[in-house]
Structure formats: structure tokens, C-alpha cells
Amino acid sequence: MTRPHLPLNALRAFEASARHLSFTRAAIELCVTQAAISHQVKGLEARLGVPLFRRLPRGLALTDEGLALLPGLRDSFDQIARLLHRFDTGPVTEMLSVGVVGTFAAGWLLPRLDGFLAAHPFIDLRLSTNNNRVDIQAEGLDAAIRFGDGAWHGMEAAPLFEAPMAPLCTPAMAARLHRPADLAGERLLRSYRADEWPAWFAAAGCDCPPIRGPVFDSSWIMVEAALQGHGVALAPVMLFARLLAEGRLTQPFPTRIGTGRYWLTWPKSRMPGPALSAFTAWLSAQAA
């Protein structure tokens, strides 16, 4: 079935005439004759089978049908104008909204982000940080970087890298730690995953002491607490490489444990667009 030709010129003539309530002023705006505007509007009325204006001695008045048509038509032309405006300064940008675990964002993504932005200047990247609890659909995100085993219902998951964990603390605190069992005398900072410290002590070959330190929902905040001398954090070492290189943070024991990896995830029901595909390829290359 052939679709009928959409009378864009007639719709534009109607919209301008309805704003000005004058065929003459609409003609001036659109750079055509008053007769052309009148002809376009009459053709539209004939096509719709209803009058859109009442012709008055001193101008025009919209009929009920004209009043019903105008708002949607005006919004449509405004939306087209906004879309075309995006091309004014060059190729159109594509917005990409990504949720990111805060620790990953601060410790790994931000130091590399200039490279992505330089290589993809027409991607409008929007980052939203979270603490590994994210609902992509409800939050209007295109994708999310999260930590775990890669099994999230309804999600595609591209693996990035593992991030083994180890105790981290200030150099002053590390000076009194000579063997893993010495950690029993320190405040052990912990995440909401209760099995992490027991797993680390098991890997280090000693019994796990009672864990009574405060619980944090962000490794970044936990390590900040360790930097302020509040205890020993168990955190992904590679995401705090800068603090370790600066000597502000120390890893007192070599034992590390792996509890999962970071993944880029997006809904299976949504086909990745060019922006997400480019971001995925860039992340994979950087992670490699």
C-alpha cells in the first residue's frame, strides 16, 4: 500500500498562518506570496475535510479543528528545528549514558578518559556513578560498568578485567604489621560482601579474626578511611595504583584474592548503537 504524500508545505503554511492569524504575515515569514499561502491552506482543509480557519473581515480565527491541530504541529516543527540545530557546528553528536561503579570511575576510567574523548569527539558521554547497585532500564542508562560474575538477568556482559584484592593501609600502620596474623590487632574495614576478609585470611594461611570494623558501600570511601588512619581496607589493588605509587598507601602483604571482575553490561533487548559500540571497543582495548 502506497502512503499518501505528506503535505509539509501546506502544514508549514497552516502553522505560520495560525501563529500570525494572517495569511499575509505568514507569506512574509515564509518568503512566498499571500496567494500561495491561501492555496496551501485550502488544499490542506480539502484533504482533511474540515475548515481550519474562519475568514474574518480583519484577519483569521482558528476553528476547533485548527485549534486541535496547531499544538502537535508546532511541537513537531520545533523538534525538527532542534534536531537540525545539532548539525550547525558539524556532525551530529550521539549521547551515551553509562552508569559506573565509583571506584572504577575514579581509579581506572578517569585517568584514561581523555583518550576516548579525543578519539570520539561526537559522542556526548554522560557518566553516573553508583555502588554496583544499578537498574539500567529504570535509570534511563544505555549501559553500566559493574563488578561481579557477569550473570545479570536480561543483560549482555562484556568482560573487562579482574581486580584482585589485598589489604591496604598507611605506611605508618604497615610498619607494625609483620605477618597476616598481626591484622587481628587492627580495625578491619569491610564492604557489604561479608565473605571477603575470611577469603583473604584463608588464602594467607591463617585464621580470620572477628571482623568488627565499619561497613562501606564504596571501596573508594573505604580506602579514604584507611588513608585517614581508621583501619586496614581490603580493596582492589590496581584501582589504587596512583596512591600506592605516591607512597600514601601501602600493601603490607603480597597475598591477593579474586572475587570477580568488572564488566560492561547493557540490556539484551536493546541493540547497541554506534556510540555504545565505540565505547565497548575502546574499553576492551584499554583493558587488554
C-alpha positions as CSV (number, residue, x, y, z in Angstrom):
1,M,0.0,0.0,0.0
2,T,1.4,3.4,-1.0
3,R,1.5,6.0,1.7
4,P,-0.1,9.3,0.8
5,H,2.3,12.2,0.2
6,L,2.7,14.3,3.4
7,P,1.9,17.9,2.6
8,L,4.7,19.5,4.5
9,N,4.4,22.9,2.7
10,A,0.7,23.0,3.5
11,L,1.3,22.1,7.1
12,R,4.0,24.8,7.4
13,A,1.7,27.3,5.8
14,F,-1.0,26.5,8.2
15,E,1.3,26.6,11.3
16,A,2.7,30.1,10.3
17,S,-0.8,31.4,9.5
18,A,-2.1,30.1,12.8
19,R,0.7,31.8,14.7
20,H,0.1,35.2,13.0
21,L,-3.6,34.7,12.3
22,S,-2.8,36.3,9.0
23,F,-2.0,34.8,5.6
24,T,-0.1,38.0,4.7
25,R,2.3,37.8,7.6
26,A,2.7,34.1,7.1
27,A,3.6,34.8,3.5
28,I,6.3,37.3,4.6
29,E,7.8,34.8,7.1
30,L,8.0,32.0,4.5
31,C,9.0,34.2,1.6
32,V,6.1,33.3,-0.7
33,T,3.1,35.1,-1.9
34,Q,-0.1,35.6,0.1
35,A,-2.0,33.7,-2.6
36,A,0.4,30.7,-2.3
37,I,-0.2,30.5,1.5
38,S,-4.0,30.7,1.0
39,H,-3.8,28.0,-1.7
40,Q,-1.8,25.7,0.5
41,V,-4.2,26.1,3.5
42,K,-7.2,25.5,1.3
43,G,-5.6,22.3,-0.1
44,L,-4.9,21.1,3.5
45,E,-8.5,21.8,4.5
46,A,-9.8,19.9,1.5
47,R,-7.5,17.0,2.3
48,L,-8.6,16.9,6.0
49,G,-12.3,17.5,5.1
50,V,-12.6,20.2,7.8
51,P,-12.2,24.0,7.9
52,L,-9.1,25.1,9.9
53,F,-9.8,28.9,9.8
54,R,-12.8,31.2,9.9
55,R,-12.1,34.0,7.5
56,L,-12.9,37.3,9.1
57,P,-13.0,40.9,7.7
58,R,-9.9,41.7,9.6
59,G,-7.9,38.5,9.8
60,L,-8.4,34.9,10.7
61,A,-9.7,32.9,13.6
62,L,-8.9,29.2,14.2
63,T,-11.8,26.7,14.2
64,D,-12.0,24.0,16.8
65,E,-10.2,21.7,14.3
66,G,-7.5,24.2,13.7
67,L,-7.0,24.6,17.5
68,A,-6.7,20.9,17.8
69,L,-4.1,20.6,15.0
70,L,-1.9,23.5,16.0
71,P,-0.1,22.3,19.3
72,G,1.0,19.0,17.9
73,L,2.2,20.6,14.6
74,R,4.1,23.4,16.4
75,D,5.8,20.8,18.7
76,S,6.8,18.7,15.7
77,F,8.3,21.7,13.8
78,D,10.1,22.8,17.0
79,Q,11.6,19.3,17.4
80,I,12.7,19.2,13.8
81,A,14.4,22.6,14.3
82,R,16.2,21.4,17.4
83,L,17.4,18.3,15.6
84,L,18.7,20.3,12.6
85,H,20.4,22.7,15.0
86,R,22.6,19.9,16.2
87,F,24.2,19.8,12.7
88,D,25.1,23.5,12.8
89,T,28.6,23.0,14.2
90,G,29.5,19.8,12.3
91,P,28.5,16.1,12.5
92,V,25.6,15.3,14.9
93,T,26.5,14.1,18.4
94,E,25.1,10.9,19.9
95,M,24.5,10.9,23.7
96,L,25.8,7.9,25.6
97,S,24.7,7.5,29.3
98,V,26.8,5.0,31.3
99,G,26.5,4.0,34.9
100,V,29.9,3.3,36.5
101,V,31.0,1.9,39.9
102,G,32.5,4.9,41.6
103,T,35.8,3.1,42.5
104,F,36.2,2.0,38.8
105,A,35.4,5.5,37.6
106,A,37.9,7.3,39.9
107,G,40.7,4.7,39.9
108,W,40.7,3.4,36.3
109,L,38.3,5.2,33.9
110,L,39.1,8.9,34.6
111,P,42.9,8.7,34.0
112,R,42.2,7.2,30.6
113,L,39.1,9.2,29.6
114,D,40.9,11.9,27.6
115,G,41.9,9.3,25.1
116,F,38.3,8.2,24.5
117,L,37.0,11.8,24.2
118,A,39.8,12.8,21.8
119,A,39.1,9.7,19.6
120,H,35.3,10.2,19.6
121,P,34.5,13.9,19.8
122,F,31.0,13.4,18.6
123,I,29.9,11.2,21.5
124,D,28.3,13.1,24.3
125,L,29.3,10.9,27.2
126,R,27.2,11.1,30.4
127,L,28.6,9.3,33.5
128,S,26.5,8.4,36.5
129,T,28.3,6.8,39.5
130,N,26.9,4.1,41.6
131,N,28.0,1.5,44.2
132,N,27.3,-1.6,42.0
133,R,23.6,-1.4,42.5
134,V,22.1,-0.1,39.3
135,D,18.9,-0.5,37.2
136,I,19.8,0.4,33.6
137,Q,16.2,0.5,32.4
138,A,14.7,2.5,35.3
139,E,17.6,5.0,35.3
140,G,17.5,5.6,31.6
141,L,21.1,4.4,31.0
142,D,22.5,2.9,27.8
143,A,24.9,0.7,29.7
144,A,26.6,0.1,33.1
145,I,30.0,-0.9,34.3
146,R,29.7,-3.2,37.3
147,F,31.6,-5.7,39.4
148,G,30.6,-9.4,39.7
149,D,30.4,-12.7,37.9
150,G,28.8,-11.4,34.7
151,A,25.5,-13.1,35.3
152,W,22.8,-10.4,35.4
153,H,19.3,-11.3,34.3
154,G,18.4,-9.9,30.8
155,M,21.9,-8.3,30.4
156,E,24.7,-8.7,27.9
157,A,28.0,-8.6,29.6
158,A,31.4,-7.9,28.1
159,P,34.3,-8.8,30.4
160,L,36.9,-6.1,31.1
161,F,39.4,-7.3,33.8
162,E,39.8,-8.9,37.2
163,A,40.7,-6.7,40.1
164,P,42.3,-8.9,42.8
165,M,42.0,-7.5,46.4
166,A,44.6,-7.1,49.1
167,P,44.9,-5.3,52.5
168,L,45.8,-1.6,52.0
169,C,46.8,0.9,54.8
170,T,49.0,3.8,55.6
171,P,52.8,3.2,55.8
172,A,52.7,4.0,59.5
173,M,50.2,1.3,60.1
174,A,52.1,-1.2,57.8
175,A,55.2,-0.7,59.9
176,R,53.7,-2.7,62.8
177,L,52.3,-5.5,60.5
178,H,54.9,-8.2,60.2
179,R,52.7,-11.2,59.4
180,P,49.0,-11.6,58.4
181,A,48.0,-12.7,61.9
182,D,49.0,-9.2,63.1
183,L,45.9,-7.8,61.3
184,A,43.9,-9.2,64.3
185,G,45.1,-6.2,66.3
186,E,43.9,-3.6,63.8
187,R,40.4,-2.3,62.8
188,L,39.5,-4.2,59.6
189,L,37.4,-2.0,57.2
190,R,34.9,-4.0,55.2
191,S,32.4,-3.9,52.3
192,Y,28.9,-5.3,52.3
193,R,30.3,-8.6,51.0
194,A,30.9,-10.4,54.3
195,D,33.0,-13.2,52.8
196,E,35.9,-11.1,51.6
197,W,38.1,-10.9,54.7
198,P,37.6,-14.6,55.5
199,A,38.6,-15.5,52.0
200,W,41.7,-13.4,52.2
201,F,42.8,-14.8,55.5
202,A,42.2,-18.3,54.2
203,A,44.4,-17.5,51.1
204,A,47.1,-16.1,53.5
205,G,47.0,-19.3,55.5
206,C,45.8,-18.1,58.9
207,D,42.5,-17.9,60.9
208,C,40.2,-15.0,60.3
209,P,39.8,-12.9,63.5
210,P,36.4,-11.4,64.4
211,I,35.6,-8.5,61.9
212,R,34.2,-5.5,63.7
213,G,35.2,-2.6,61.5
214,P,32.7,-0.3,59.9
215,V,31.0,-1.4,56.6
216,F,31.3,0.7,53.5
217,D,29.3,0.6,50.2
218,S,32.2,2.1,48.2
219,S,35.8,0.8,48.1
220,W,36.9,4.4,47.3
221,I,35.4,5.7,50.5
222,M,36.8,2.7,52.4
223,V,40.3,3.4,51.2
224,E,39.9,7.1,52.1
225,A,39.1,5.9,55.6
226,A,42.3,3.8,55.6
227,L,44.3,6.9,54.4
228,Q,43.0,8.8,57.4
229,G,44.2,6.0,59.7
230,H,40.9,4.4,60.6
231,G,42.0,0.9,59.8
232,V,43.0,-1.5,57.0
233,A,40.9,-1.7,53.8
234,L,40.5,-4.8,51.7
235,A,40.3,-3.3,48.2
236,P,41.2,-3.9,44.5
237,V,44.9,-3.0,44.3
238,M,45.1,-1.9,40.7
239,L,42.4,0.8,41.2
240,F,44.6,2.5,43.8
241,A,47.9,2.3,41.8
242,R,48.4,6.1,42.0
243,L,48.1,6.2,45.8
244,L,50.5,3.3,46.1
245,A,53.0,4.9,43.7
246,E,52.8,8.1,45.7
247,G,53.6,6.2,48.9
248,R,50.5,7.4,50.7
249,L,49.1,3.8,50.6
250,T,50.9,0.5,51.3
251,Q,50.1,-3.1,50.6
252,P,51.7,-4.8,53.6
253,F,51.2,-8.4,52.4
254,P,51.5,-9.9,48.9
255,T,48.5,-12.2,49.1
256,R,45.7,-11.2,46.8
257,I,42.3,-12.8,46.2
258,G,40.0,-12.6,43.2
259,T,36.3,-12.2,43.9
260,G,35.0,-11.3,40.4
261,R,35.7,-8.9,37.6
262,Y,34.5,-5.7,36.0
263,W,32.0,-5.9,33.1
264,L,30.3,-3.6,30.7
265,T,26.7,-4.5,30.6
266,W,23.7,-3.5,28.6
267,P,20.1,-4.9,28.0
268,K,19.8,-7.9,25.7
269,S,16.6,-6.3,24.4
270,R,18.5,-3.2,23.1
271,M,20.8,-3.3,20.0
272,P,24.0,-1.3,20.8
273,G,24.2,1.9,18.7
274,P,27.4,3.4,17.2
275,A,28.3,5.2,20.4
276,L,28.0,2.2,22.7
277,S,29.8,0.0,20.2
278,A,32.7,2.5,20.1
279,F,32.8,2.7,23.9
280,T,32.8,-1.1,24.2
281,A,35.6,-1.4,21.7
282,W,37.7,1.3,23.4
283,L,37.1,-0.2,26.9
284,S,38.1,-3.7,25.7
285,A,41.3,-2.3,24.1
286,Q,42.2,-0.4,27.2
287,A,41.5,-3.3,29.5
288,A,43.7,-5.6,27.3
